């Protein structure tokens, strides 16, 4: 699963640590999501979308073969 969290963080001037605090997860979790090593729960994906004020689909995209 691809994601644009790093881009959204840069656009909103939010560090991994701050985003982790805002979403109630560890900074390591945010890092793992950005690197594509961890797929977030639906709840976390919705929290992230809410923070960035975008639809979940604008942050997370399925890659070919995942559909």
C-alpha positions, 0 to 999 in steps of 0.5 A, a space after each residue: 500500500 502506497 501512502 503520501 503521509 510524508 508529503 502531507 506532513 511536509 505540506 502541513 509542517 508536522 514532524 513524525 513525533 508531532 503526528 504520532 502524538 496527534 494520532 496517539 501512536 509512536 513515532 516509530 509507527 508513523 515511520 513504519 507507515 511512511 516506509 510502507 512496512 506497516 498498514 494502519 488500522 482503519 481507525 488510524 487511517 481515518 485519524 490521519 485523514 482527519 488531521 490532514 483534512 483530506 479523504 483517506 483515499 488521498 493518503 492511501 492507495 492500493 498498489 497493483 496486485 493488492 486489489 
